């Protein structure tokens, strides 16, 4: 296995082996980002492929300042945003006021109660707009003003979508928690019986 | 439990997902590498095989093929002349640069001797010399056979050319040359040796199908042109179609409600563009008068029919069913309507809602079974209704139909069991 700088240098030369190595080394990490933005796994893999092609062909632009993974993350996020804009035309999501503020719900979570797979699933169930805002604000750390510019929406829309996204996530997690507790209880019961 | 960290929603997602790794499917790697290879292929790179190399090879291949074929045709077609040319070439060259000959020629042309001929002149001479010299060479080499060969080659080339080139000949027949509106004419293409054709019907319509069918919905004289194309040539044929206007039949009765029995009825003729009339007065009496007067022996149900003919023999008729009774069973259609341009309305109508004639629908009474169908002039069914309360709104699949004539056909039964089948045309007008 080559080192990071060797891979970067090889990819800049369009060396086939380095390109494959970059994929083998970083694709899992990059797909993790894609999964947060996409509506499902197939979409995530589409975004991953697009991002990787961009990475391969613009790797010369990476100046070596700042972390390489951070640079790649930025490309993936930008690709996901482009992808969202492109597909928005074909999907019609009516923004109904379906998530009435559920701030009364649980606000504190145990770190390891949910698996990342479960969290991905919960994210995928969100309307695409909510998911974008949540990702950009809560995880990427963008400001609402920036998000409004990126997504071409009003700043207040960004804010309200964010709070609705949170409410929806809380609600979904609450349901998931109840289901999980029920099943673990049943498992325990059967465990006692056997 | 206590040692587990509790966190809020954002923290939860950040800690679990910010650096979460998901293993991509194997197929992703494959398809990515394929896309990458393709993109690399499209990118210019002097080291690796790519599209620019491929294009270069392709162009070189084409060039080679062109050279190869042009060589072939030369050696096959004008073999004789090539030989001759190669034979004379050294002579021509030596002539061009031999000062003697140039001077001789200049003298012959009354150019003052001693003037050195300019470059342009020499090049002119080149052609002047060539022709006689070629003859000379052929003659001197005893090249009669060669000359013959050359001639025969030229001849075969010419004859081959005429065989390949086909010249289209346009002709067609029309089912009728004159008739009454709406006139349907079937055109049969009898042209020869053509690849494609185009009909111009004279009323703005055209078609590219081999045989054509056209309905003229306006009276007039139309010049139908058929152009056929083939082998780079065009040929056309023309026919004139005359479409006569239709008269319109109409009449009234006076008095409208005659007293029971033995009363005299006067018929008032409102027809236009007609010269001949035939009244069928319903009790077996037939009259050809313009406005007949008739006395019915007994009251009852009389259907009065007026048929009128124009000078060209075009007919129109109108029937008044149960003229003197409270007519219980009848169905009549208008001959024009103006669809609502704001969009399909679904065709529901009532006497009050359709005052502006947005819907094509009958005025009827006593109808039990009912089927209305609307066709385009080319015979395509565009509307069908089995409900007498639903008429045609002038739309087909959500699109407003073109203004023009449409054909309607209705069949059904009245309450008394009597069945009816009627057909006619309706003009769709463009509203504002």
Interface residues (C-beta under 8 A of the other chain):
Chain A: X14 X19 X20 X23 X27 X28 X29 X31 X32 X34 X35 X36 X44 X45 X48 X49 X52 X53 X56 X57 X107 X108 X109 X110 X111 X112 X114 X115 X116 X119 X120 X123 X134 X138 X139 X166 X169 X170 X173
Chain B: X4 X5 X6 X7 X8 X9 X10 X12 X13 X14 X15 X16 X17 X18 X19 X20 X21 X22 X23 X24 X25 X28 X29 X31 X32 X33 X35 X36 X39 X40 X43 X45 X48
